[in-house]
Amino acid sequence: NAGVTQTPKFQVLKTGQSMTLQCAQDMNHNSMYWYRQDPGMGLRLIYYSASEGTTDKGEVPNGYNVSRLNKREFSLRLESAAPSQTSVYFCASSEDLLFGLDWEKLFFGSGTQLSVL
Amino acid sequence: GQQLNQSPQSMFIQEGEDVSMNCTSSSIFNTWLWYKQDPGEGPVLLIALYKAGELTSNGRLTAQFGITRKDSFLNISASIPSDVGIYFCAGPIYNFNKFYFGSGTKLNVKP
């Protein structure tokens, strides 16, 4: 039972490089999220996808793009990495936002630690 | 953006001690959530609260939904080393798409 799988676990980039963080869930959840975690800041929502084919901005979307490839997969892309994007990134999923019985239960991946030099 | 203020920021306690932490907001919440993050892992939901005044337990953990709906408390009794981690409060407001997280309380337990 894998749950939410994120790759890679660690990544080091140079300023200006691009990369894509991959996320897949096997729980048949409709909603998926990308968060970043910085010391003393808690978890801040970057983008979310309420269902396959839809994506919306969260609190801190600048410098990121997302793709909801299918129901299982939700990727996060950094087109031109900046040192301010050094962070730990978490993907999460949940039941239907409005109709699911357990909508409040976010299931998180184990994170990607990204350093931008 | 929305701010959830958690305190304390960190705690160093002895195994067997009880722990209390809280979370406050300037806005009203209809649901309060408490998550725990083990080192190197993603957060995991511990307790969900749905009603003002509600008191809910999960083993040695007890959480309360404040009467004003602007705060919540988490207590851990008889702490053990595996309680080490970061505890986050969280809640959705008018828009269910957005879960706002507090900045976390980092708990350290000395054996």
gemmi code that builds the backbone of each chain (N, CA, C; Angstrom):
import gemmi

chains = {
    "A": [
        ("ASN", (0.840, -1.185, 0.000), (0.000, 0.000, 0.000), (0.887, 1.252, 0.000)),
        ("ALA", (1.171, 1.826, -1.199), (2.177, 2.882, -1.302), (1.648, 4.214, -0.784)),
        ("GLY", (0.366, 4.564, -1.027), (-0.145, 5.870, -0.611), (0.255, 6.945, -1.605)),
        ("VAL", (1.011, 7.943, -1.129), (1.482, 9.045, -1.963), (2.986, 8.898, -2.139)),
        ("THR", (3.421, 8.813, -3.380), (4.836, 8.614, -3.689), (5.402, 9.838, -4.397)),
        ("GLN", (6.482, 10.367, -3.850), (7.137, 11.527, -4.449), (8.531, 11.166, -4.900)),
        ("THR", (8.936, 11.726, -6.031), (10.321, 11.592, -6.493), (10.783, 12.909, -7.090)),
        ("PRO", (12.093, 13.250, -6.943), (13.086, 12.538, -6.146), (12.967, 12.873, -4.671)),
        ("LYS", (13.783, 12.262, -3.844), (13.804, 12.536, -2.404), (14.682, 13.759, -2.113)),
        ("PHE", (15.762, 13.889, -2.861), (16.675, 15.021, -2.695), (17.055, 15.541, -4.076)),
        ("GLN", (17.287, 16.842, -4.167), (17.719, 17.435, -5.429), (18.482, 18.721, -5.146)),
        ("VAL", (19.579, 18.895, -5.867), (20.328, 20.147, -5.811), (20.324, 20.749, -7.209)),
        ("LEU", (19.945, 22.003, -7.310), (19.902, 22.706, -8.590), (20.770, 23.948, -8.527)),
        ("LYS", (21.190, 24.395, -9.702), (21.823, 25.708, -9.795), (20.750, 26.718, -10.188)),
        ("THR", (20.949, 27.964, -9.773), (20.009, 29.024, -10.129), (19.789, 29.032, -11.642)),
        ("GLY", (18.511, 29.073, -12.039), (18.170, 29.113, -13.456), (17.846, 27.764, -14.068)),
        ("GLN", (18.230, 26.687, -13.391), (17.905, 25.363, -13.914), (16.425, 25.061, -13.712)),
        ("SER", (15.942, 24.115, -14.503), (14.542, 23.719, -14.363), (14.466, 22.268, -13.903)),
        ("MET", (13.361, 21.916, -13.289), (13.131, 20.523, -12.915), (11.659, 20.295, -12.605)),
        ("THR", (11.265, 19.036, -12.626), (9.901, 18.646, -12.310), (9.901, 17.663, -11.158)),
        ("LEU", (9.081, 17.967, -10.157), (8.868, 17.048, -9.041), (7.638, 16.197, -9.372)),
        ("GLN", (7.807, 14.889, -9.202), (6.735, 13.974, -9.556), (5.978, 13.508, -8.312)),
        ("CYS", (4.680, 13.295, -8.474), (3.856, 12.797, -7.371), (2.795, 11.871, -7.935)),
        ("ALA", (2.600, 10.746, -7.274), (1.548, 9.814, -7.683), (0.884, 9.241, -6.438)),
        ("GLN", (-0.448, 9.048, -6.509), (-1.182, 8.440, -5.394), (-1.996, 7.264, -5.924)),
        ("ASP", (-2.129, 6.260, -5.077), (-2.839, 5.042, -5.493), (-4.106, 4.827, -4.675)),
        ("MET", (-4.667, 5.904, -4.111), (-5.841, 5.795, -3.253), (-7.116, 6.234, -3.969)),
        ("ASN", (-7.013, 6.479, -5.267), (-8.164, 6.907, -6.076), (-8.755, 8.239, -5.585)),
        ("HIS", (-7.895, 9.092, -5.037), (-8.350, 10.393, -4.571), (-8.529, 11.353, -5.733)),
        ("ASN", (-9.519, 12.218, -5.604), (-9.742, 13.225, -6.637), (-8.858, 14.452, -6.450)),
        ("SER", (-8.586, 14.826, -5.213), (-7.888, 16.086, -4.937), (-6.425, 15.852, -4.614)),
        ("MET", (-5.594, 16.700, -5.188), (-4.149, 16.619, -4.937), (-3.594, 18.018, -4.719)),
        ("TYR", (-2.493, 18.099, -3.957), (-1.947, 19.381, -3.507), (-0.418, 19.353, -3.552)),
        ("TRP", (0.148, 20.531, -3.710), (1.577, 20.721, -3.506), (1.778, 21.781, -2.436)),
        ("TYR", (2.586, 21.426, -1.409), (2.936, 22.347, -0.336), (4.453, 22.510, -0.293)),
        ("ARG", (4.867, 23.642, 0.250), (6.275, 23.785, 0.602), (6.390, 24.051, 2.096)),
        ("GLN", (7.467, 23.549, 2.702), (7.677, 23.698, 4.130), (8.998, 24.389, 4.360)),
        ("ASP", (8.923, 25.535, 5.022), (10.115, 26.301, 5.366), (10.166, 26.448, 6.880)),
        ("PRO", (11.361, 26.519, 7.453), (11.492, 26.626, 8.914), (10.668, 27.779, 9.479)),
        ("GLY", (9.859, 27.484, 10.489), (9.073, 28.530, 11.147), (7.876, 29.029, 10.359)),
        ("MET", (7.635, 28.429, 9.181), (6.546, 28.935, 8.321), (5.411, 27.931, 8.182)),
        ("GLY", (5.557, 26.765, 8.728), (4.522, 25.759, 8.532), (4.495, 25.271, 7.097)),
        ("LEU", (3.345, 24.843, 6.660), (3.163, 24.343, 5.291), (2.345, 25.359, 4.516)),
        ("ARG", (2.854, 25.752, 3.371), (2.137, 26.731, 2.550), (1.755, 26.106, 1.214)),
        ("LEU", (0.510, 26.311, 0.825), (-0.030, 25.683, -0.374), (0.468, 26.405, -1.616)),
        ("ILE", (1.024, 25.641, -2.548), (1.527, 26.216, -3.796), (0.433, 26.162, -4.870)),
        ("TYR", (-0.026, 24.964, -5.163), (-1.090, 24.713, -6.127), (-1.901, 23.531, -5.642)),
        ("TYR", (-3.125, 23.444, -6.125), (-3.932, 22.272, -5.851), (-4.753, 21.919, -7.080)),
        ("SER", (-5.263, 20.694, -7.058), (-6.099, 20.200, -8.144), (-7.286, 19.493, -7.518)),
        ("ALA", (-8.463, 20.075, -7.699), (-9.655, 19.514, -7.080), (-10.111, 18.238, -7.795)),
        ("SER", (-9.772, 18.133, -9.063), (-10.138, 16.933, -9.818), (-9.274, 16.879, -11.065)),
        ("GLU", (-9.291, 15.730, -11.703), (-8.510, 15.555, -12.926), (-8.907, 16.640, -13.933)),
        ("GLY", (-7.906, 17.313, -14.489), (-8.179, 18.333, -15.493), (-8.304, 19.737, -14.959)),
        ("THR", (-8.283, 19.912, -13.635), (-8.374, 21.259, -13.067), (-7.201, 21.514, -12.132)),
        ("THR", (-6.701, 22.754, -12.167), (-5.668, 23.162, -11.219), (-5.949, 24.599, -10.794)),
        ("ASP", (-5.550, 24.940, -9.569), (-5.761, 26.296, -9.063), (-4.585, 26.725, -8.205)),
        ("LYS", (-4.381, 28.045, -8.162), (-3.278, 28.580, -7.371), (-3.598, 28.540, -5.880)),
        ("GLY", (-2.546, 28.323, -5.093), (-2.668, 28.396, -3.647), (-2.113, 29.717, -3.146)),
        ("GLU", (-1.438, 29.666, -1.986), (-0.921, 30.886, -1.370), (0.343, 31.418, -2.030)),
        ("VAL", (1.210, 30.515, -2.490), (2.525, 30.928, -2.996), (2.822, 30.296, -4.355)),
        ("PRO", (2.070, 30.626, -5.413), (2.242, 29.955, -6.702), (3.357, 30.498, -7.594)),
        ("ASN", (3.862, 31.687, -7.284), (4.812, 32.329, -8.204), (6.085, 31.511, -8.356)),
        ("GLY", (6.474, 31.305, -9.626), (7.688, 30.559, -9.928), (7.454, 29.071, -10.137)),
        ("TYR", (6.195, 28.661, -10.057), (5.850, 27.231, -10.198), (4.746, 27.045, -11.240)),
        ("ASN", (4.761, 25.849, -11.839), (3.648, 25.407, -12.678), (3.315, 23.980, -12.299)),
        ("VAL", (2.075, 23.574, -12.566), (1.669, 22.212, -12.235), (0.951, 21.581, -13.416)),
        ("SER", (0.917, 20.250, -13.379), (0.172, 19.481, -14.378), (-0.520, 18.332, -13.675)),
        ("ARG", (-1.836, 18.240, -13.884), (-2.550, 17.055, -13.376), (-2.656, 16.122, -14.573)),
        ("LEU", (-1.713, 15.228, -14.660), (-1.549, 14.382, -15.842), (-2.714, 13.410, -15.991)),
        ("ASN", (-3.186, 12.885, -14.891), (-4.325, 11.964, -14.848), (-4.784, 11.944, -13.397)),
        ("LYS", (-5.667, 11.056, -13.045), (-6.180, 11.067, -11.676), (-5.082, 10.749, -10.662)),
        ("ARG", (-4.127, 9.953, -11.041), (-3.099, 9.504, -10.109), (-1.965, 10.502, -9.924)),
        ("GLU", (-1.638, 11.258, -10.969), (-0.374, 11.990, -10.978), (-0.553, 13.507, -11.027)),
        ("PHE", (0.282, 14.187, -10.236), (0.238, 15.642, -10.141), (1.680, 16.124, -10.009)),
        ("SER", (2.185, 16.798, -11.042), (3.593, 17.185, -11.035), (3.746, 18.687, -10.801)),
        ("LEU", (4.884, 19.054, -10.226), (5.212, 20.447, -9.933), (6.486, 20.805, -10.685)),
        ("ARG", (6.453, 21.875, -11.463), (7.609, 22.255, -12.273), (8.152, 23.608, -11.845)),
        ("LEU", (9.470, 23.652, -11.714), (10.179, 24.909, -11.508), (10.870, 25.224, -12.835)),
        ("GLU", (10.453, 26.269, -13.500), (10.987, 26.597, -14.836), (12.387, 27.191, -14.750)),
        ("SER", (12.598, 28.053, -13.759), (13.891, 28.716, -13.603), (14.136, 28.872, -12.099)),
        ("ALA", (14.798, 27.862, -11.527), (14.917, 27.795, -10.067), (15.667, 29.001, -9.493)),
        ("ALA", (15.210, 29.436, -8.312), (15.837, 30.540, -7.587), (16.161, 30.071, -6.168)),
        ("PRO", (17.174, 30.666, -5.535), (17.521, 30.270, -4.164), (16.338, 30.345, -3.205)),
        ("SER", (15.385, 31.258, -3.435), (14.210, 31.374, -2.562), (13.302, 30.144, -2.647)),
        ("GLN", (13.542, 29.308, -3.621), (12.748, 28.086, -3.752), (13.392, 26.890, -3.046)),
        ("THR", (14.491, 27.132, -2.369), (15.075, 26.100, -1.501), (14.079, 25.801, -0.393)),
        ("SER", (13.660, 24.534, -0.290), (12.589, 24.196, 0.630), (12.396, 22.687, 0.622)),
        ("VAL", (11.496, 22.222, 1.470), (11.040, 20.835, 1.397), (9.638, 20.864, 0.794)),
        ("TYR", (9.437, 20.077, -0.248), (8.175, 20.072, -0.975), (7.394, 18.799, -0.668)),
        ("PHE", (6.119, 18.979, -0.372), (5.252, 17.847, -0.079), (4.077, 17.817, -1.035)),
        ("CYS", (3.807, 16.636, -1.524), (2.597, 16.385, -2.283), (1.595, 15.728, -1.341)),
        ("ALA", (0.329, 16.013, -1.513), (-0.700, 15.408, -0.671), (-1.930, 15.120, -1.517)),
        ("SER", (-2.777, 14.246, -1.012), (-4.032, 13.963, -1.694), (-5.134, 13.783, -0.659)),
        ("SER", (-6.372, 13.928, -1.117), (-7.513, 13.718, -0.230), (-8.729, 13.324, -1.055)),
        ("GLU", (-9.765, 12.918, -0.338), (-11.037, 12.617, -0.986), (-11.600, 13.889, -1.610)),
        ("ASP", (-12.776, 13.751, -2.260), (-13.446, 14.924, -2.816), (-13.508, 16.035, -1.794)),
        ("LEU", (-13.173, 17.220, -2.232), (-13.126, 18.364, -1.331), (-14.481, 18.633, -0.681)),
        ("LEU", (-15.517, 18.535, -1.435), (-16.819, 18.924, -0.907), (-17.712, 17.732, -0.584)),
        ("PHE", (-17.474, 16.597, -1.198), (-18.420, 15.502, -1.073), (-17.860, 14.272, -0.360)),
        ("GLY", (-16.567, 14.223, -0.183), (-15.967, 13.063, 0.438), (-16.216, 13.039, 1.935)),
        ("LEU", (-16.340, 11.847, 2.470), (-16.566, 11.711, 3.906), (-15.338, 12.099, 4.705)),
        ("ASP", (-14.193, 11.877, 4.146), (-12.940, 12.143, 4.864), (-12.144, 13.227, 4.157)),
        ("TRP", (-12.800, 14.269, 3.734), (-12.139, 15.301, 2.941), (-11.031, 15.982, 3.708)),
        ("GLU", (-11.166, 15.982, 5.056), (-10.174, 16.719, 5.840), (-8.890, 15.932, 6.033)),
        ("LYS", (-8.883, 14.679, 5.626), (-7.699, 13.851, 5.840), (-6.773, 13.980, 4.642)),
        ("LEU", (-5.752, 14.778, 4.817), (-4.725, 14.911, 3.800), (-3.708, 13.799, 3.999)),
        ("PHE", (-3.389, 13.086, 2.948), (-2.352, 12.060, 2.994), (-1.135, 12.624, 2.281)),
        ("PHE", (-0.019, 12.685, 2.996), (1.183, 13.321, 2.473), (2.201, 12.282, 1.992)),
        ("GLY", (2.979, 12.685, 0.986), (4.168, 11.941, 0.615), (5.274, 12.242, 1.613)),
        ("SER", (6.435, 11.630, 1.413), (7.532, 11.801, 2.372), (8.412, 13.011, 2.061)),
        ("GLY", (8.120, 13.729, 0.995), (8.790, 15.007, 0.744), (9.971, 14.932, -0.191)),
        ("THR", (10.268, 16.083, -0.800), (11.460, 16.281, -1.628), (12.229, 17.457, -1.054)),
        ("GLN", (13.482, 17.210, -0.669), (14.311, 18.295, -0.161), (15.063, 18.913, -1.332)),
        ("LEU", (14.754, 20.149, -1.642), (15.348, 20.833, -2.790), (16.240, 21.980, -2.334)),
        ("SER", (17.454, 21.994, -2.855), (18.375, 23.103, -2.597), (18.709, 23.771, -3.918)),
        ("VAL", (18.597, 25.099, -3.959), (18.949, 25.854, -5.156), (20.129, 26.752, -4.816)),
        ("LEU", (21.240, 26.515, -5.491), (22.479, 27.241, -5.165), (22.659, 28.473, -6.055)),
    ],
    "B": [
        ("GLY", (-2.252, 36.489, 3.961), (-2.957, 35.225, 4.077), (-3.361, 34.917, 5.508)),
        ("GLN", (-4.060, 33.854, 5.643), (-4.532, 33.434, 6.952), (-3.369, 33.018, 7.826)),
        ("GLN", (-3.424, 33.364, 9.129), (-2.367, 32.985, 10.037), (-2.910, 32.164, 11.178)),
        ("LEU", (-2.265, 31.044, 11.400), (-2.550, 30.243, 12.576), (-1.316, 30.330, 13.453)),
        ("ASN", (-1.492, 30.813, 14.675), (-0.364, 31.001, 15.578), (-0.293, 29.845, 16.557)),
        ("GLN", (0.815, 29.113, 16.495), (1.001, 27.975, 17.380), (2.011, 28.321, 18.460)),
        ("SER", (1.760, 27.828, 19.645), (2.746, 27.975, 20.708), (2.714, 26.752, 21.623)),
        ("PRO", (3.866, 26.414, 22.215), (5.143, 27.075, 21.970), (5.741, 26.640, 20.632)),
        ("GLN", (6.831, 27.313, 20.225), (7.503, 26.931, 18.980), (8.229, 25.616, 19.139)),
        ("SER", (8.824, 25.412, 20.327), (9.519, 24.150, 20.593), (9.453, 23.837, 22.085)),
        ("MET", (9.609, 22.545, 22.374), (9.546, 22.086, 23.761), (10.570, 20.985, 23.966)),
        ("PHE", (11.222, 21.037, 25.125), (12.142, 19.968, 25.525), (11.621, 19.411, 26.834)),
        ("ILE", (11.188, 18.158, 26.808), (10.591, 17.593, 28.014), (11.215, 16.241, 28.327)),
        ("GLN", (10.945, 15.776, 29.536), (11.434, 14.484, 29.987), (10.371, 13.430, 29.683)),
        ("GLU", (10.809, 12.251, 29.337), (9.878, 11.149, 29.115), (8.954, 11.002, 30.321)),
        ("GLY", (7.679, 10.818, 30.070), (6.710, 10.657, 31.157), (5.949, 11.927, 31.495)),
        ("GLU", (6.466, 13.067, 31.062), (5.784, 14.335, 31.334), (4.587, 14.518, 30.388)),
        ("ASP", (3.662, 15.359, 30.849), (2.533, 15.736, 29.992), (2.905, 16.986, 29.194)),
        ("VAL", (2.283, 17.129, 28.042), (2.598, 18.236, 27.128), (1.303, 18.936, 26.729)),
        ("SER", (1.381, 20.257, 26.648), (0.239, 21.022, 26.133), (0.720, 22.010, 25.086)),
        ("MET", (-0.047, 22.138, 24.029), (0.264, 23.122, 23.001), (-1.043, 23.690, 22.473)),
        ("ASN", (-0.977, 24.886, 21.891), (-2.225, 25.457, 21.404), (-2.047, 26.193, 20.094)),
        ("CYS", (-3.164, 26.526, 19.523), (-3.209, 27.154, 18.205), (-4.328, 28.192, 18.235)),
        ("THR", (-4.021, 29.408, 17.775), (-5.038, 30.458, 17.761), (-5.109, 31.095, 16.380)),
        ("SER", (-6.268, 31.636, 16.098), (-6.482, 32.273, 14.804), (-7.293, 33.541, 14.994)),
        ("SER", (-7.141, 34.476, 14.089), (-7.958, 35.688, 14.127), (-9.316, 35.432, 13.466)),
        ("SER", (-9.444, 34.329, 12.759), (-10.694, 33.981, 12.087), (-11.335, 32.765, 12.720)),
        ("ILE", (-12.607, 32.633, 12.488), (-13.352, 31.483, 13.003), (-13.109, 30.264, 12.105)),
        ("PHE", (-12.912, 29.113, 12.743), (-12.803, 27.859, 12.020), (-13.997, 26.965, 12.321)),
        ("ASN", (-14.431, 26.222, 11.329), (-15.490, 25.232, 11.549), (-14.935, 23.843, 11.793)),
        ("THR", (-13.662, 23.676, 11.479), (-12.981, 22.402, 11.688), (-11.557, 22.697, 12.123)),
        ("TRP", (-11.090, 21.950, 13.126), (-9.689, 22.049, 13.534), (-9.050, 20.676, 13.345)),
        ("LEU", (-7.839, 20.684, 12.835), (-7.117, 19.441, 12.590), (-5.756, 19.504, 13.266)),
        ("TRP", (-5.306, 18.368, 13.780), (-3.958, 18.278, 14.328), (-3.190, 17.188, 13.595)),
        ("TYR", (-2.017, 17.571, 13.079), (-1.153, 16.654, 12.345), (0.175, 16.510, 13.102)),
        ("LYS", (0.816, 15.348, 12.902), (2.161, 15.157, 13.423), (3.100, 14.783, 12.285)),
        ("GLN", (4.277, 15.393, 12.312), (5.292, 15.099, 11.306), (6.498, 14.466, 11.983)),
        ("ASP", (6.754, 13.200, 11.651), (7.966, 12.541, 12.138), (9.151, 13.047, 11.315)),
        ("PRO", (10.349, 13.041, 11.902), (11.532, 13.508, 11.165), (11.673, 12.806, 9.822)),
        ("GLY", (11.823, 13.580, 8.732), (12.037, 13.024, 7.405), (10.794, 12.476, 6.724)),
        ("GLU", (9.632, 12.732, 7.317), (8.387, 12.216, 6.739), (7.381, 13.337, 6.530)),
        ("GLY", (6.287, 13.011, 5.837), (5.203, 13.968, 5.702), (4.282, 13.920, 6.913)),
        ("PRO", (3.491, 14.975, 7.126), (2.563, 15.000, 8.270), (1.487, 13.915, 8.154)),
        ("VAL", (1.025, 13.472, 9.318), (-0.032, 12.469, 9.401), (-1.130, 13.009, 10.312)),
        ("LEU", (-2.386, 12.850, 9.900), (-3.494, 13.362, 10.706), (-3.622, 12.584, 12.011)),
        ("LEU", (-3.709, 13.327, 13.140), (-3.887, 12.716, 14.458), (-5.341, 12.777, 14.897)),
        ("ILE", (-5.885, 13.987, 14.853), (-7.228, 14.225, 15.392), (-7.913, 15.289, 14.544)),
        ("ALA", (-9.220, 15.105, 14.327), (-10.043, 16.100, 13.657), (-11.178, 16.499, 14.593)),
        ("LEU", (-11.438, 17.803, 14.683), (-12.478, 18.349, 15.547), (-13.477, 19.109, 14.696)),
        ("TYR", (-14.778, 18.890, 14.954), (-15.802, 19.442, 14.068), (-16.779, 20.404, 14.737)),
        ("LYS", (-16.722, 20.472, 16.070), (-17.758, 21.225, 16.773), (-17.155, 22.021, 17.925)),
        ("ALA", (-17.586, 23.284, 18.087), (-17.083, 24.120, 19.169), (-17.312, 23.429, 20.505)),
        ("GLY", (-16.262, 23.407, 21.340), (-16.353, 22.769, 22.639), (-16.029, 21.280, 22.625)),
        ("GLU", (-15.917, 20.708, 21.464), (-15.672, 19.262, 21.350), (-14.316, 18.884, 21.937)),
        ("LEU", (-14.307, 17.760, 22.643), (-13.085, 17.200, 23.221), (-12.939, 15.805, 22.638)),
        ("THR", (-11.820, 15.530, 21.966), (-11.639, 14.243, 21.303), (-10.302, 13.646, 21.679)),
        ("SER", (-10.291, 12.344, 21.931), (-9.057, 11.660, 22.316), (-8.653, 10.635, 21.277)),
        ("ASN", (-7.348, 10.434, 21.202), (-6.766, 9.404, 20.346), (-5.589, 8.828, 21.117)),
        ("GLY", (-5.866, 7.795, 21.912), (-4.826, 7.231, 22.773), (-4.434, 8.225, 23.844)),
        ("ARG", (-3.138, 8.548, 23.912), (-2.654, 9.506, 24.922), (-2.855, 10.953, 24.487)),
        ("LEU", (-3.401, 11.163, 23.320), (-3.613, 12.517, 22.807), (-5.060, 12.948, 23.033)),
        ("THR", (-5.213, 14.193, 23.463), (-6.542, 14.776, 23.620), (-6.511, 16.163, 22.998)),
        ("ALA", (-7.511, 16.466, 22.176), (-7.579, 17.781, 21.552), (-8.935, 18.402, 21.830)),
        ("GLN", (-8.953, 19.725, 21.907), (-10.198, 20.435, 22.167), (-10.398, 21.546, 21.152)),
        ("PHE", (-11.633, 21.699, 20.731), (-12.067, 22.754, 19.825), (-12.565, 23.886, 20.712)),
        ("GLY", (-11.915, 25.035, 20.666), (-12.274, 26.139, 21.553), (-13.683, 26.658, 21.311)),
        ("ILE", (-14.298, 27.134, 22.374), (-15.676, 27.636, 22.326), (-15.814, 28.808, 21.359)),
        ("THR", (-14.816, 29.651, 21.281), (-14.881, 30.812, 20.390), (-14.678, 30.422, 18.935)),
        ("ARG", (-14.277, 29.189, 18.700), (-13.937, 28.642, 17.371), (-12.692, 29.289, 16.786)),
        ("LYS", (-11.950, 30.026, 17.623), (-10.722, 30.657, 17.147), (-9.483, 30.015, 17.747)),
        ("ASP", (-9.673, 28.931, 18.492), (-8.499, 28.278, 19.054), (-8.735, 26.788, 19.270)),
        ("SER", (-7.627, 26.099, 19.430), (-7.674, 24.662, 19.684), (-6.456, 24.284, 20.513)),
        ("PHE", (-6.587, 23.193, 21.279), (-5.523, 22.754, 22.168), (-5.247, 21.272, 21.950)),
        ("LEU", (-3.992, 20.913, 22.098), (-3.603, 19.506, 22.018), (-2.800, 19.159, 23.255)),
        ("ASN", (-3.194, 18.093, 23.933), (-2.461, 17.601, 25.087), (-1.966, 16.191, 24.821)),
        ("ILE", (-0.750, 15.917, 25.254), (-0.179, 14.575, 25.182), (0.159, 14.167, 26.607)),
        ("SER", (-0.364, 13.053, 27.039), (-0.084, 12.611, 28.407), (1.016, 11.556, 28.396)),
        ("ALA", (1.794, 11.533, 29.474), (2.840, 10.534, 29.682), (3.688, 10.341, 28.431)),
        ("SER", (4.378, 11.395, 28.015), (5.119, 11.381, 26.748), (6.158, 10.252, 26.703)),
        ("ILE", (6.392, 9.776, 25.473), (7.382, 8.731, 25.209), (8.287, 9.200, 24.071)),
        ("PRO", (9.456, 8.598, 23.900), (10.391, 9.082, 22.875), (9.808, 9.157, 21.471)),
        ("SER", (8.893, 8.265, 21.108), (8.334, 8.294, 19.757), (7.346, 9.439, 19.540)),
        ("ASP", (7.078, 10.229, 20.579), (6.253, 11.435, 20.407), (7.055, 12.563, 19.762)),
        ("VAL", (8.366, 12.388, 19.643), (9.222, 13.405, 19.030), (8.746, 13.712, 17.611)),
        ("GLY", (8.713, 14.991, 17.282), (8.298, 15.394, 15.944), (7.767, 16.813, 15.975)),
        ("ILE", (7.164, 17.224, 14.872), (6.551, 18.548, 14.792), (5.037, 18.367, 14.726)),
        ("TYR", (4.334, 19.096, 15.560), (2.884, 19.027, 15.614), (2.317, 20.288, 14.961)),
        ("PHE", (1.426, 20.082, 14.003), (0.807, 21.194, 13.290), (-0.688, 21.231, 13.560)),
        ("CYS", (-1.200, 22.434, 13.774), (-2.635, 22.611, 13.703), (-2.958, 23.049, 12.284)),
        ("ALA", (-4.177, 22.793, 11.866), (-4.581, 23.154, 10.511), (-6.089, 23.305, 10.470)),
        ("GLY", (-6.539, 24.047, 9.467), (-7.974, 24.183, 9.308), (-8.331, 24.802, 7.982)),
        ("PRO", (-9.462, 24.400, 7.447), (-9.992, 25.047, 6.254), (-10.939, 26.156, 6.697)),
        ("ILE", (-11.036, 27.179, 5.885), (-12.000, 28.228, 6.224), (-13.118, 28.201, 5.180)),
        ("TYR", (-13.474, 29.309, 4.621), (-14.618, 29.380, 3.720), (-14.385, 28.552, 2.472)),
        ("ASN", (-13.131, 28.430, 2.076), (-12.807, 27.698, 0.851), (-12.178, 26.363, 1.244)),
        ("PHE", (-12.900, 25.285, 1.057), (-12.394, 23.980, 1.464), (-11.138, 23.574, 0.720)),
        ("ASN", (-10.832, 24.241, -0.356), (-9.654, 23.862, -1.115), (-8.362, 24.197, -0.392)),
        ("LYS", (-8.441, 25.053, 0.596), (-7.213, 25.535, 1.214), (-7.184, 25.163, 2.693)),
        ("PHE", (-6.201, 24.352, 3.034), (-5.956, 24.021, 4.425), (-4.845, 24.928, 4.904)),
        ("TYR", (-5.120, 25.738, 5.914), (-4.089, 26.602, 6.467), (-3.417, 25.879, 7.628)),
        ("PHE", (-2.103, 25.907, 7.611), (-1.327, 25.219, 8.638), (-0.645, 26.231, 9.553)),
        ("GLY", (-0.570, 25.889, 10.843), (0.240, 26.672, 11.753), (1.716, 26.417, 11.503)),
        ("SER", (2.570, 27.164, 12.174), (4.016, 27.040, 11.958), (4.624, 25.852, 12.696)),
        ("GLY", (3.834, 25.198, 13.536), (4.307, 23.968, 14.146), (4.896, 24.133, 15.538)),
        ("THR", (4.771, 23.091, 16.342), (5.440, 22.986, 17.651), (6.363, 21.789, 17.577)),
        ("LYS", (7.649, 22.046, 17.750), (8.632, 20.963, 17.687), (8.816, 20.379, 19.083)),
        ("LEU", (8.546, 19.069, 19.200), (8.622, 18.404, 20.493), (9.843, 17.497, 20.569)),
        ("ASN", (10.629, 17.691, 21.615), (11.775, 16.828, 21.884), (11.548, 16.137, 23.229)),
        ("VAL", (11.739, 14.833, 23.271), (11.519, 14.049, 24.490), (12.817, 13.357, 24.877)),
        ("LYS", (13.288, 13.658, 26.084), (14.513, 13.018, 26.581), (14.149, 11.729, 27.286)),
        ("PRO", (14.808, 10.622, 26.916), (14.500, 9.350, 27.571), (14.913, 9.362, 29.036)),
    ],
}
model = gemmi.Model(1)
for chain_id, residues in chains.items():
    chain = gemmi.Chain(chain_id)
    for i, (resn, *xyz) in enumerate(residues, 1):
        res = gemmi.Residue()
        res.name, res.seqid = resn, gemmi.SeqId(i, " ")
        for name, pos in zip(("N", "CA", "C"), xyz):
            atom = gemmi.Atom()
            atom.name, atom.element = name, gemmi.Element(name[0])
            atom.pos, atom.b_iso = gemmi.Position(*pos), 0.0
            res.add_atom(atom)
        chain.add_residue(res)
    model.add_chain(chain)
structure = gemmi.Structure()
structure.add_model(model)
structure.setup_entities()
